Amino acid sequence: MSLETKFTNTQLRRINLQAILYLCSCPSQVGMQIDSLRKLYDYQANCSDRRRSELQQKVHQRIAEAAIAAHAIMEDCLLDVMQLEGWDPVTMTMPDDLRTMLELEIDGG
């Protein structure tokens, strides 16, 4: 069983930093959940690698399966959000008009 990803960890950090910088935390919130699910999956994989009882193996397997399913849903969600907002899918860059809109909001304009 493996965790398939649509975003690298570096891409997630880039999305999260831009979203936080421009006070548009929705993409960042989704990105942080993806990161948490990856950590949960890795933890389960490391636990199941150790000698465990059959019951413990089943518990770790079930949690890993749920993490995989949730991870896929959240990555699809982040793709949808980025498409809706007009992010560049290659550079993972927030669109200029969204940056401008948020900068105006900060300035009270």
C-alpha positions in Angstrom: 0.0 0.0 0.0 1.4 3.4 -0.9 0.3 7.0 -0.7 0.0 8.6 -4.1 0.5 12.3 -4.3 -0.5 15.0 -6.8 1.6 17.7 -5.0 5.1 17.4 -3.8 5.9 18.6 -0.2 7.8 21.6 -1.8 4.7 22.5 -3.8 2.5 22.3 -0.7 4.9 24.6 1.2 4.8 27.1 -1.7 1.0 27.1 -1.8 0.7 27.4 2.0 3.2 30.3 2.2 1.6 32.3 -0.6 -1.9 31.7 0.8 -0.8 32.8 4.3 1.2 35.8 3.0 -1.8 37.2 1.1 -4.3 36.3 3.9 -6.1 33.8 1.7 -5.9 30.9 4.1 -8.4 28.6 2.5 -5.8 26.9 0.1 -3.4 26.8 3.0 -5.9 25.2 5.3 -6.4 22.4 2.8 -2.6 22.1 2.2 -2.1 21.8 6.0 -4.6 18.9 6.1 -2.8 17.2 3.3 0.5 17.5 5.1 -1.1 16.1 8.3 -2.6 13.2 6.4 0.8 12.4 5.0 2.3 12.4 8.5 -0.5 10.1 9.7 0.1 7.7 6.9 3.9 7.7 7.5 3.3 7.0 11.2 1.1 4.1 10.4 3.5 2.7 7.9 6.4 2.9 10.4 4.3 1.3 13.2 3.1 -1.6 10.9 6.8 -2.3 9.9 7.5 -3.2 13.5 6.7 -6.7 14.8 3.1 -6.3 16.1 0.2 -8.5 16.9 -2.3 -9.4 14.2 -4.8 -7.0 15.8 -2.3 -4.1 15.9 -1.4 -4.8 12.2 -5.1 -4.6 11.3 -5.5 -1.3 13.3 -2.6 0.3 11.5 -3.8 -1.0 8.2 -7.2 0.4 8.7 -5.9 3.8 9.7 -3.5 3.9 6.7 -6.4 3.0 4.4 -8.5 5.9 5.8 -5.5 8.3 5.5 -5.1 7.3 1.8 -8.7 7.9 1.0 -8.9 11.2 2.9 -5.6 12.4 1.3 -6.9 11.7 -2.2 -10.1 13.7 -1.5 -8.1 16.7 -0.1 -5.7 16.7 -2.9 -8.6 16.8 -5.4 -10.1 19.6 -3.3 -6.9 21.6 -3.4 -6.7 21.2 -7.2 -10.3 22.4 -7.6 -9.7 25.4 -5.3 -6.5 26.4 -7.2 -8.4 26.0 -10.6 -11.3 28.1 -9.3 -9.0 30.8 -8.1 -6.8 30.7 -11.2 -3.5 29.6 -9.7 -0.7 28.7 -12.1 -0.6 24.8 -12.0 3.0 24.6 -13.1 4.6 27.2 -10.8 2.0 26.9 -8.0 1.7 30.7 -8.0 -1.3 32.6 -6.8 -2.8 34.8 -9.5 -1.9 38.5 -9.5 -5.6 39.6 -9.4 -6.2 37.7 -6.2 -3.0 39.2 -4.7 -4.2 42.6 -5.7 -7.7 42.1 -4.3 -6.3 40.9 -0.9 -3.7 43.8 -0.8 -6.6 46.3 -1.3 -8.5 44.6 1.4 -5.5 44.9 3.8 -5.1 48.6 2.9 -8.8 49.2 3.5 -9.6 49.9 -0.1 
